[in-house]
């Protein structure tokens, strides 16, 4: 029972890390777009 809980937690943790990475890259893209917009590329 405890082992199964640990496995689920580990899976959720990796999903959380993936989501955080996706959010970070999305943020990065948005700031790049803002810079490009202000430079009128």
PyMOL Python script that loads the backbone (N, CA, C, O; Angstrom):
from pymol import cmd

cmd.read_pdbstr("""\
ATOM      1  N   UNK A   1       0.838  -1.204   0.000  1.00  0.00           N
ATOM      2  CA  UNK A   1       0.000   0.000   0.000  1.00  0.00           C
ATOM      3  C   UNK A   1       0.874   1.257   0.000  1.00  0.00           C
ATOM      4  O   UNK A   1       0.679   2.160  -0.813  1.00  0.00           O
ATOM      5  N   UNK A   2       1.831   1.301   0.915  1.00  0.00           N
ATOM      6  CA  UNK A   2       2.730   2.452   0.996  1.00  0.00           C
ATOM      7  C   UNK A   2       3.562   2.567  -0.283  1.00  0.00           C
ATOM      8  O   UNK A   2       3.828   3.665  -0.771  1.00  0.00           O
ATOM      9  N   UNK A   3       3.966   1.411  -0.813  1.00  0.00           N
ATOM     10  CA  UNK A   3       4.774   1.404  -2.021  1.00  0.00           C
ATOM     11  C   UNK A   3       3.999   2.006  -3.190  1.00  0.00           C
ATOM     12  O   UNK A   3       4.549   2.755  -3.998  1.00  0.00           O
ATOM     13  N   UNK A   4       2.712   1.666  -3.266  1.00  0.00           N
ATOM     14  CA  UNK A   4       1.885   2.170  -4.360  1.00  0.00           C
ATOM     15  C   UNK A   4       1.727   3.694  -4.248  1.00  0.00           C
ATOM     16  O   UNK A   4       1.761   4.409  -5.250  1.00  0.00           O
ATOM     17  N   UNK A   5       1.556   4.166  -3.028  1.00  0.00           N
ATOM     18  CA  UNK A   5       1.437   5.613  -2.795  1.00  0.00           C
ATOM     19  C   UNK A   5       2.708   6.330  -3.237  1.00  0.00           C
ATOM     20  O   UNK A   5       2.653   7.391  -3.858  1.00  0.00           O
ATOM     21  N   UNK A   6       3.845   5.739  -2.908  1.00  0.00           N
ATOM     22  CA  UNK A   6       5.121   6.340  -3.290  1.00  0.00           C
ATOM     23  C   UNK A   6       5.267   6.417  -4.804  1.00  0.00           C
ATOM     24  O   UNK A   6       5.789   7.396  -5.338  1.00  0.00           O
ATOM     25  N   UNK A   7       4.799   5.370  -5.494  1.00  0.00           N
ATOM     26  CA  UNK A   7       4.909   5.341  -6.944  1.00  0.00           C
ATOM     27  C   UNK A   7       4.048   6.446  -7.561  1.00  0.00           C
ATOM     28  O   UNK A   7       4.468   7.133  -8.492  1.00  0.00           O
ATOM     29  N   UNK A   8       2.842   6.599  -7.027  1.00  0.00           N
ATOM     30  CA  UNK A   8       1.934   7.639  -7.529  1.00  0.00           C
ATOM     31  C   UNK A   8       2.524   9.017  -7.278  1.00  0.00           C
ATOM     32  O   UNK A   8       2.465   9.897  -8.136  1.00  0.00           O
ATOM     33  N   UNK A   9       3.094   9.194  -6.092  1.00  0.00           N
ATOM     34  CA  UNK A   9       3.680  10.487  -5.737  1.00  0.00           C
ATOM     35  C   UNK A   9       4.841  10.825  -6.671  1.00  0.00           C
ATOM     36  O   UNK A   9       5.000  11.971  -7.093  1.00  0.00           O
ATOM     37  N   UNK A  10       5.648   9.813  -6.985  1.00  0.00           N
ATOM     38  CA  UNK A  10       6.795  10.040  -7.861  1.00  0.00           C
ATOM     39  C   UNK A  10       6.315  10.449  -9.253  1.00  0.00           C
ATOM     40  O   UNK A  10       6.885  11.338  -9.886  1.00  0.00           O
ATOM     41  N   UNK A  11       5.250   9.779  -9.718  1.00  0.00           N
ATOM     42  CA  UNK A  11       4.682  10.079 -11.032  1.00  0.00           C
ATOM     43  C   UNK A  11       4.154  11.517 -11.053  1.00  0.00           C
ATOM     44  O   UNK A  11       4.407  12.260 -12.001  1.00  0.00           O
ATOM     45  N   UNK A  12       3.425  11.902 -10.013  1.00  0.00           N
ATOM     46  CA  UNK A  12       2.884  13.259  -9.920  1.00  0.00           C
ATOM     47  C   UNK A  12       4.010  14.279  -9.871  1.00  0.00           C
ATOM     48  O   UNK A  12       3.905  15.362 -10.446  1.00  0.00           O
ATOM     49  N   UNK A  13       5.080  13.928  -9.184  1.00  0.00           N
ATOM     50  CA  UNK A  13       6.217  14.830  -9.057  1.00  0.00           C
ATOM     51  C   UNK A  13       6.844  15.107 -10.419  1.00  0.00           C
ATOM     52  O   UNK A  13       7.180  16.252 -10.724  1.00  0.00           O
ATOM     53  N   UNK A  14       7.005  14.069 -11.240  1.00  0.00           N
ATOM     54  CA  UNK A  14       7.610  14.264 -12.554  1.00  0.00           C
ATOM     55  C   UNK A  14       6.690  15.084 -13.449  1.00  0.00           C
ATOM     56  O   UNK A  14       7.159  15.896 -14.247  1.00  0.00           O
ATOM     57  N   UNK A  15       5.377  14.873 -13.319  1.00  0.00           N
ATOM     58  CA  UNK A  15       4.413  15.665 -14.092  1.00  0.00           C
ATOM     59  C   UNK A  15       4.511  17.124 -13.673  1.00  0.00           C
ATOM     60  O   UNK A  15       4.472  18.026 -14.510  1.00  0.00           O
ATOM     61  N   UNK A  16       4.639  17.348 -12.367  1.00  0.00           N
ATOM     62  CA  UNK A  16       4.754  18.708 -11.835  1.00  0.00           C
ATOM     63  C   UNK A  16       6.009  19.392 -12.369  1.00  0.00           C
ATOM     64  O   UNK A  16       5.979  20.565 -12.741  1.00  0.00           O
ATOM     65  N   UNK A  17       7.120  18.641 -12.402  1.00  0.00           N
ATOM     66  CA  UNK A  17       8.381  19.185 -12.909  1.00  0.00           C
ATOM     67  C   UNK A  17       8.249  19.521 -14.393  1.00  0.00           C
ATOM     68  O   UNK A  17       8.748  20.549 -14.849  1.00  0.00           O
ATOM     69  N   UNK A  18       7.574  18.649 -15.142  1.00  0.00           N
ATOM     70  CA  UNK A  18       7.358  18.898 -16.567  1.00  0.00           C
ATOM     71  C   UNK A  18       6.533  20.157 -16.775  1.00  0.00           C
ATOM     72  O   UNK A  18       6.845  20.981 -17.634  1.00  0.00           O
ATOM     73  N   UNK A  19       5.473  20.298 -15.979  1.00  0.00           N
ATOM     74  CA  UNK A  19       4.605  21.478 -16.094  1.00  0.00           C
ATOM     75  C   UNK A  19       5.380  22.742 -15.771  1.00  0.00           C
ATOM     76  O   UNK A  19       5.225  23.767 -16.435  1.00  0.00           O
ATOM     77  N   UNK A  20       6.214  22.662 -14.745  1.00  0.00           N
ATOM     78  CA  UNK A  20       6.994  23.832 -14.351  1.00  0.00           C
ATOM     79  C   UNK A  20       7.970  24.211 -15.467  1.00  0.00           C
ATOM     80  O   UNK A  20       8.159  25.390 -15.766  1.00  0.00           O
ATOM     81  N   UNK A  21       8.579  23.206 -16.072  1.00  0.00           N
ATOM     82  CA  UNK A  21       9.506  23.469 -17.170  1.00  0.00           C
ATOM     83  C   UNK A  21       8.786  24.084 -18.363  1.00  0.00           C
ATOM     84  O   UNK A  21       9.306  24.994 -19.010  1.00  0.00           O
ATOM     85  N   UNK A  22       7.582  23.582 -18.653  1.00  0.00           N
ATOM     86  CA  UNK A  22       6.798  24.112 -19.769  1.00  0.00           C
ATOM     87  C   UNK A  22       6.410  25.559 -19.501  1.00  0.00           C
ATOM     88  O   UNK A  22       6.469  26.402 -20.397  1.00  0.00           O
ATOM     89  N   UNK A  23       6.011  25.844 -18.262  1.00  0.00           N
ATOM     90  CA  UNK A  23       5.637  27.214 -17.891  1.00  0.00           C
ATOM     91  C   UNK A  23       6.828  28.151 -18.023  1.00  0.00           C
ATOM     92  O   UNK A  23       6.698  29.285 -18.484  1.00  0.00           O
ATOM     93  N   UNK A  24       7.986  27.658 -17.611  1.00  0.00           N
ATOM     94  CA  UNK A  24       9.190  28.482 -17.666  1.00  0.00           C
ATOM     95  C   UNK A  24       9.556  28.803 -19.114  1.00  0.00           C
ATOM     96  O   UNK A  24       9.883  29.948 -19.425  1.00  0.00           O
ATOM     97  N   UNK A  25       9.505  27.815 -19.998  1.00  0.00           N
ATOM     98  CA  UNK A  25       9.846  28.056 -21.397  1.00  0.00           C
ATOM     99  C   UNK A  25       8.803  28.942 -22.065  1.00  0.00           C
ATOM    100  O   UNK A  25       9.130  29.740 -22.944  1.00  0.00           O
ATOM    101  N   UNK A  26       7.536  28.799 -21.644  1.00  0.00           N
ATOM    102  CA  UNK A  26       6.484  29.654 -22.185  1.00  0.00           C
ATOM    103  C   UNK A  26       6.732  31.102 -21.773  1.00  0.00           C
ATOM    104  O   UNK A  26       6.586  32.024 -22.575  1.00  0.00           O
ATOM    105  N   UNK A  27       7.107  31.283 -20.521  1.00  0.00           N
ATOM    106  CA  UNK A  27       7.443  32.607 -20.000  1.00  0.00           C
ATOM    107  C   UNK A  27       8.602  33.207 -20.790  1.00  0.00           C
ATOM    108  O   UNK A  27       8.589  34.385 -21.149  1.00  0.00           O
ATOM    109  N   UNK A  28       9.602  32.372 -21.053  1.00  0.00           N
ATOM    110  CA  UNK A  28      10.781  32.799 -21.802  1.00  0.00           C
ATOM    111  C   UNK A  28      10.392  33.249 -23.206  1.00  0.00           C
ATOM    112  O   UNK A  28      10.861  34.280 -23.688  1.00  0.00           O
ATOM    113  N   UNK A  29       9.526  32.464 -23.861  1.00  0.00           N
ATOM    114  CA  UNK A  29       9.071  32.806 -25.208  1.00  0.00           C
ATOM    115  C   UNK A  29       8.306  34.121 -25.206  1.00  0.00           C
ATOM    116  O   UNK A  29       8.470  34.950 -26.101  1.00  0.00           O
ATOM    117  N   UNK A  30       7.464  34.303 -24.186  1.00  0.00           N
ATOM    118  CA  UNK A  30       6.683  35.542 -24.084  1.00  0.00           C
ATOM    119  C   UNK A  30       7.589  36.754 -23.916  1.00  0.00           C
ATOM    120  O   UNK A  30       7.369  37.785 -24.552  1.00  0.00           O
ATOM    121  N   UNK A  31       8.603  36.641 -23.069  1.00  0.00           N
ATOM    122  CA  UNK A  31       9.503  37.775 -22.857  1.00  0.00           C
ATOM    123  C   UNK A  31      10.311  38.043 -24.128  1.00  0.00           C
ATOM    124  O   UNK A  31      10.604  39.197 -24.440  1.00  0.00           O
ATOM    125  N   UNK A  32      10.670  36.994 -24.859  1.00  0.00           N
ATOM    126  CA  UNK A  32      11.382  37.174 -26.129  1.00  0.00           C
ATOM    127  C   UNK A  32      10.485  37.901 -27.121  1.00  0.00           C
ATOM    128  O   UNK A  32      10.944  38.788 -27.841  1.00  0.00           O
ATOM    129  N   UNK A  33       9.212  37.531 -27.161  1.00  0.00           N
ATOM    130  CA  UNK A  33       8.257  38.169 -28.070  1.00  0.00           C
ATOM    131  C   UNK A  33       8.091  39.643 -27.709  1.00  0.00           C
ATOM    132  O   UNK A  33       7.973  40.494 -28.591  1.00  0.00           O
ATOM    133  N   UNK A  34       8.082  39.935 -26.420  1.00  0.00           N
ATOM    134  CA  UNK A  34       7.953  41.331 -25.973  1.00  0.00           C
ATOM    135  C   UNK A  34       9.160  42.147 -26.405  1.00  0.00           C
ATOM    136  O   UNK A  34       9.019  43.276 -26.873  1.00  0.00           O
ATOM    137  N   UNK A  35      10.347  41.573 -26.247  1.00  0.00           N
ATOM    138  CA  UNK A  35      11.583  42.261 -26.642  1.00  0.00           C
ATOM    139  C   UNK A  35      11.581  42.487 -28.157  1.00  0.00           C
ATOM    140  O   UNK A  35      11.920  43.573 -28.627  1.00  0.00           O
ATOM    141  N   UNK A  36      11.202  41.467 -28.908  1.00  0.00           N
ATOM    142  CA  UNK A  36      11.149  41.570 -30.364  1.00  0.00           C
ATOM    143  C   UNK A  36      10.131  42.632 -30.776  1.00  0.00           C
ATOM    144  O   UNK A  36      10.350  43.374 -31.734  1.00  0.00           O
ATOM    145  N   UNK A  37       9.026  42.699 -30.053  1.00  0.00           N
ATOM    146  CA  UNK A  37       7.977  43.669 -30.358  1.00  0.00           C
ATOM    147  C   UNK A  37       8.479  45.090 -30.111  1.00  0.00           C
ATOM    148  O   UNK A  37       8.207  45.996 -30.898  1.00  0.00           O
ATOM    149  N   UNK A  38       9.206  45.276 -29.023  1.00  0.00           N
ATOM    150  CA  UNK A  38       9.698  46.622 -28.701  1.00  0.00           C
ATOM    151  C   UNK A  38      10.828  47.030 -29.650  1.00  0.00           C
ATOM    152  O   UNK A  38      11.092  48.219 -29.831  1.00  0.00           O
ATOM    153  N   UNK A  39      11.494  46.039 -30.256  1.00  0.00           N
ATOM    154  CA  UNK A  39      12.560  46.341 -31.208  1.00  0.00           C
ATOM    155  C   UNK A  39      12.007  46.427 -32.628  1.00  0.00           C
ATOM    156  O   UNK A  39      12.731  46.805 -33.549  1.00  0.00           O
ATOM    157  N   UNK A  40      10.753  46.086 -32.815  1.00  0.00           N
ATOM    158  CA  UNK A  40      10.069  46.097 -34.117  1.00  0.00           C
ATOM    159  C   UNK A  40      10.803  45.235 -35.139  1.00  0.00           C
ATOM    160  O   UNK A  40      11.202  45.720 -36.198  1.00  0.00           O
ATOM    161  N   UNK A  41      10.975  43.978 -34.822  1.00  0.00           N
ATOM    162  CA  UNK A  41      11.621  43.045 -35.753  1.00  0.00           C
ATOM    163  C   UNK A  41      10.660  42.666 -36.858  1.00  0.00           C
ATOM    164  O   UNK A  41      11.015  41.888 -37.744  1.00  0.00           O
TER     165      UNK A  41
END
""", "prot")
cmd.dss("prot")
cmd.show_as("cartoon", "prot")
cmd.util.cbc("prot")
cmd.orient("prot")
